[in-house]
């Protein structure tokens, strides 16, 4: 059994025990002690409700409503299973149908077959409304809040992926810019040498013509390179020609930073050299921004096929400060730059400070899907691949709309249903039980009861309770038609009448 499944079953057992406690207490204490068959039936219905509640939550609601007919204390389980049904049900229509069926069946059974008083029917309907429907609405609202949170998380993840993609594209544009600058310069030199060769006096006409064609081809290639890559130019600070890691460190020292450089004196190919230069420059910038005054160590070492760069800053003198975000745009650009060389880059806290380390191969770039490359360059940023911004935004808007609608329903539905219930209850409670004030004023003490023309039904007694020999009538007050008049009789004659204080 899986741990989650085992935990779920333990929770079901605990839920059954909690709900069974009031039922068992009521049946095992006076005056109902010894009535074991109803107790067993109620506990069995609770067990069935808990067992099927995860798969058929609305059937569980029906089970506990039926259990309340066997034992009144099962009514405490109705709010619990109503709430769980709201949490576990995807659609609202089946729940509405179930609650409507319970209301109609209960009304027909109580008012039509059992002859229940309207006040009792009103009480039972109120229990269904506030112990069943209202908890279900709260559970559904909680479900919608959860869906909104999930949609917000997915939207944030997709937005993060889009931001990572934008950083990647910007970095690729910078790389294209660098390629344009370096290749354009080299092609210009080739064209210049071809032009000089074309003008050499000792060349044969055929060779001079070939040199001219070479110069023309190089010039055309330079123009095509400008057209294809030059559109990717953007405003930025370019690396000064020939600037080395030592130059970057000297510039940081001139700005007031304490930097210890430990670098091998070895020439690097252009692409790895530029990547190392970018790593050191970005790491020093982060150190100056997030750890001002902290000493920084820059180490550049080589192995057989790669150069290792490590830039580590200690904790600042004023105390540890939050390090630069591990997926900030600067570090994302560095990751893309190093990834396109086939290398890897890591950044994170170290001993209270911050460390940026990179491994750059010496043999050039390794594209995505090749050894040393990354099939998913965004995986290092912790961003999922699924979804697009438009779809995620649409799902988030839909989840927000559902939450707003569920909140309005959770607030308005109980109030509306309570009003409808009162409107239905009022004519039931007043039918044949209303004694108008004028009729009350005409009553005379000592008159026989049969001659008073009293309504055929009596109203429910007030909260103080019934009085022997007395009858209660209402004046039709809305919405509960509470008892207004008390008429007392002795030997079939009216001996007292009074208005009941509200």
N, C-alpha and C positions, 0 to 999 in steps of 0.2 A: 504494500500500500504506500502510495506517495505521501510525503510529509504534509503537503497541502490538503490532500484528501483526509488524512488522519486528523489533522487539525480541524477540518470542517465537521467531521463526525463528532469530535469531542465538543465542539461548539453546539451541535444539535442536541447532544445529551444534556448539556448544561442548560440550554433553552427549555427543554422539556421539563427538567427538574424545577426550574424557576416557575414555570407556568403551572406545573402540577401542585406546587406547594399550597396555594390557597384552596384548591379543590380538596386535597387530602386533609387539610386542617379542618375544613368545614364538615367533612364526612366522618372524621375520626374524633370529633369532640361533640359534646351534648349541644342541641337535643337530637342530632341526626346520627349519633354514634351507632355503629352496627349496620348501617345501610350500605353494604359492600357492593351489590350489583350496580347501583348508579355510579358509585365511585369507580369501579372497574371500567364501566362504559365510558365515563368522562375521560379517564386517563388514557384509554385506548384511542379515543378520538383525538386527543392531544398528540399522542404518539404518531398517529397517521398523518396529522397536519404537519408535524415537524419533519417526518420522513419524506413526504412528497412536496414540502414547501420549496425546495430548491429548484425542482423541475416544473412543478405545476403550482405556482404560488396562489392563484385564484381558487384552485380546488382546496387548498389548505384553508383559505378564508371560509369557504362553504362548510368545511369540516368543523371549524371552531364555532361557527354560528349554529350548526346543528348540535354541537356539544353543549351550547348554552341552554338548550331546551332540556337537556338531561340534568345539568347542574348549573345553577346560576353563576357560580364562581368562574366558570369557563369564559364568562364575558370579559374577564381581564386579559384573555389571550387575543381578543378581537383586534385591539389597537396594534398589538405587536405584529400579527400576521397581515393586517392592513398595510402597515408601514413596509414590511418586507415585500409585499406584493407590488407596491409602488417602486421599490428599489430594483426588483427583479424582472418586471414586466416591460417589454419593449413598446407595446401599444396600449393606448388608453381605451379603445373601443371595447375590448373584451371585459375589462374591469367595470366599465359603465354598465354593460349588459348584465354582469353578475350582480352588482349592487341593485340595479333596477329589478332584477328577478327576485332578489331577497325581499325588497320593499313591497312588491306587488303580492308575492306569496304570503308574506307575513300579514299584510293588511287584509287580504281575503280570509286568511285563517282566523285572525283575531276578531275582525268586525263582522264577518259573515257567518262563520261556523261556530266560534266560541262565544260570541256575544260579549266581547271584551269592552269595557267602558272606554270612551274616547280618551280619557286622561291616561289610561294604561297604554292604549295604542300610541298616543303622542310620546309617552316616555320611551317605549320600545323603538319608535322611529328616531327619536333623538339619539338614542344609544347607537343605532346603526349609522347615523350621520356623523356624530362626533367621535365615535369609537372605531368606525370602519372607514367611512369615506374620507374624513379629514386626515387621519394618519396615512391613508393611501396617497393623498395629494402631497403630503410632506415627503413621503418616500419617493414619489415621482420627481418632486422638485430637487431632492438630493441627488437623484440619478442624473437629472439634467445638469446640475452643478458639476458633477463628476465628468460628464461628457464635455462640458465647457472647458474644464481644466485640461482634459486630454487634447481637445482641439487647440487650445492655446499653446500647449507644449509642442504639438506638431507644427503649428504655425511658426513658433519661435525657432524650431529646428530647421524648417525650410528656409526661413529668413536668414538664419545663420549660414546655411549652405549657400544661399544666393550671395551673401556678403563674402564668403570665402571664394566663391567663383569670381566675383568682381576683383578681389585682390589678386587671384591667380592671373586673370586677364591683364591687369595693370602690370604685373611683374613680367608677363610674357611680352607685353608691349615694350617694357624697358629693355628686355633682352634683345628684342628685335631692333630697338634703337641702337643698342651697342653693336649688334651685328652690322647694321647699316653703316655706323660710323667706321668700324674697323675694316670691314670688307670694302667699303667705298674708298677708304684711304689706300688700301693695298691695290685695288683695281686702278686707282688714279696713278699710282706709282708705276704699275705695269704699262698703262697707256703712255706715260711719260717716257719710259725706257723704249717702248716700241716706236714712239715718235722720233726719239734720238737715233734709234737704229735705222729708221727709214731715211734719215738725212745723212747717214754715213756715206762718205764719197767712194769707198772701196767696195760697195755692194753691187752685185749684178742686178739688172732690172727685175729679174724674177724674184729675187730675195727682197728687193726694195718694195715690190708690189705685195709680197707676202707680209712684210712688216707693216705696210699700210693697212692691209686687211685686218691684221691682228690689232692694230691700234683702233680701227673702227669698231671691231667686235667688242673690245674691252670698253670702249666708250658707250656702245649700245647697252652692254651688260650693266654698266654703272647706272645708266638712265633707268633701265628696267628695275634694278635694285631700289633705286630711289622711288619709283612709282609703287612698287609692291610693299616695301617696308617703311618708306618714308611717311606714309599716311599714319603710321602708328606713333609718330613723334608726339611728345607731350612736354609741358613745361616741367622741368625738374633740374636739380643740381647734378651735373654730370661729374663723374670721377675725373679729376685732373689727370692729364696724360702722364703716365709714368709714376703716379703716386703709389707708394708701397704701404705695407702694414706699419712699418717703422714711421713713415710720414704721418699716418693717422694717429699713432700713439703720441708722436711729438706734438701734434696739434691739440690732443686732449690734455697733455701736460701743460702746454702753454695756456690752456683755458683754466688751469688750477687743479686738475685731477691728479691723483697719485696713482700712476700706472707702472706696473713692473712687466716689461716685455721679455719674453723668453722665446726667441724665434730662431729656427735654423736658417742659415744663409744659403738658400738654394733657389734657383730660378724655377718658376712654375709655368706650365702652359697657360695661355691667355684666359681660357674659360675657368679653370680652377683658381687661377690667381684672382680673377675678378670676384668669384664667389667668396674666397677667403677675405678679400678686402671688404666686401659687403657685410659679412658676418661680424668682423671686428668693428666696423664703423657702427652698425646697428646696435651691437651689444654695448659699446661704450656710450652711445647715446642713451640707451635705457638705464645704464648705471648712473649717468649724470642726472637723469630725470628722477629716478625712484630711490636712489641711494646716494644722495649728495654727501661728499666728504668721505665716502668709504673707499678704502684702497682696492684697486682692481689689478688682477693678474691676467695678462694675455699670453697664452702659450700656443705656439705653432710648431708642430713636429711632423715628421714624415715617417712612413713605413715604406714597404716595398712598392705599394701601388696606390697609396692615398696620402693626403695631408690631413692632419688632425688639428682642429682649432678649438681652443677652450678659453672662454672669457668668463672669469669668476670674480664677483665683487662680494666683499664681506658686508656685514650688517653696518648700516650708517651709524655714526657716533651718537646721533640723537635717539637711537633705538630702532628696532626693526620696523621697516615700512612695508606696506603691501608691494610685492614684486609686480613687474609688468605682467599683464594678462598673458597666459601661455598661448592664447590664440589671437593676440592682437594683430592688427593689420601689418605692422612691421615684421613680426615674427612669421606671419603667414607668407609674406613676400619672400622672406629669407628661406622658408621651407621650399617654396616653389623654385627659387633660384638654385638651392642646393640639390633639390630633387632632379632638376633638369640636367645636372652634371652626373646623376647617378648616385648621389650621396644621401646622407641622412642628417637631420638636425633635431636636437632635443634642447628644451629649455625648462627650467623649474627651480624651486627653492633648493638651497644647499647650505647647511650649517648656519642658518639665520640670514644668509645672503641670497644671491641668485647666480645661476650658472647657465651659460649658453655653450653648447658643444656641437661641433659639426665634423663630419667625416666626408671629405671631398675626394673622389677618385682622380687620379692623375691622367687617366686615358680618355677624358672627355665625357660627353653626355650619354646617358642611358635613358631612353624615352620610356613612357608608360608601357607596361607590359613586358619590358625587357629586363634581364638580370640587372639588379641595382636600381631599377625604376620601381614605381609604385603604380599598380593597376588602378588604384583609387587614390589620387593625391589628396582628396579631402578627408580620407579616413583618419589621418593624423590630427585633424582638427576636431574629431569627435562628432561629425555631422552625418546624419543618415542620408542615404542616397535617395530614398523614396520621396515622392511628392513634388509638387511645384508650387511656387508662391500663390498663383491664382487659385488653385484647388484648395490649398490650405486656408487662404483667406476666406473663401466661400464657406468652407466647413466651419470656420470660427464664427462667421456671421450667422450661420444657421444655428449653431449651438447657442449663441447669445440670444437669438430670437426665441428659441425653445425655452430657455431659462426665464426670459421675461414673460412669456405666455404661461408657463407653469406657475410662476409667482403670482400672476394675476388670478389664475384659476384657483390656486391654493388659498388666496385671500377672499376672492369673490364667490366661489362656488359654495362654501359652507354658509355664508350669509344669505345667498340667494336661495339655497335649498331650505334653510331655516325659515325664511319668509314664506316659501311655498308650503312648507309643513304647517306653519301657523295658519295660513289661509285655508288649508284643507281641514285642519283641526277645529277651527272656529265654528263652522256650521255643524260639525258633528257634535261639538260640546254644547251648543246652544239650542239645537233642535229639540223642541218640546220642553225646555227647561228654563225659559225666560219669563220672568215676572216683571212687567213694566212698573215704573214708579207710580204711575197713576193707579194701576191695579192694586199695588201694595197699599196706597193711601186709602183705598175703598174698603179694605179689610177691617172688620169690626170684631173686637174681642167678644167671646161668648157665642159667636156664630158656629153652626155645625160645619165641619170640614167639607162635607159633600156640597154645601151650598156656596162655597167660596169661589168656585171656578178656577182652581189652581192648575198650573201646567201639569201635563201628564208625566213628566220626568223631573227628577231632582238634580241639582248640581252637586258636584263633589263637595264634601265638607271642607271647611278651611283648615289651615295648618294646625289649629288648636284641637281638631278632631271632632268626631260626631258627638251629639248630645242625645241621650235617650228621650224619646218622645218629641224630638224636634226635627224639622225638615229644613232643607237649604235650597234656595233658588238664586239664580243670577239675573242681573239686569241686562246681560248681553255685553259686558265690557270686553273690549278687544285687547289682546288676541286670545287670552286664555279663558275667558268667561268664568272668572272666579266667583265663588259664592258671595252674594251681596245681602240677601235677606235670610233671617232665621225666624221660623214660625214654629211655636211649640204648642202641643195639643194635650188635652187631658179629657178622657171620656168622650173622645170624638169632637171636642169643641176647642176653638182657638183661645188659648189662655195668655199668650204673649207673642209679640212680634217686635223685631228690632233689626236695625241695619248693622251689618258687620263692618267694623273699622278695617280699612285696607292695611 
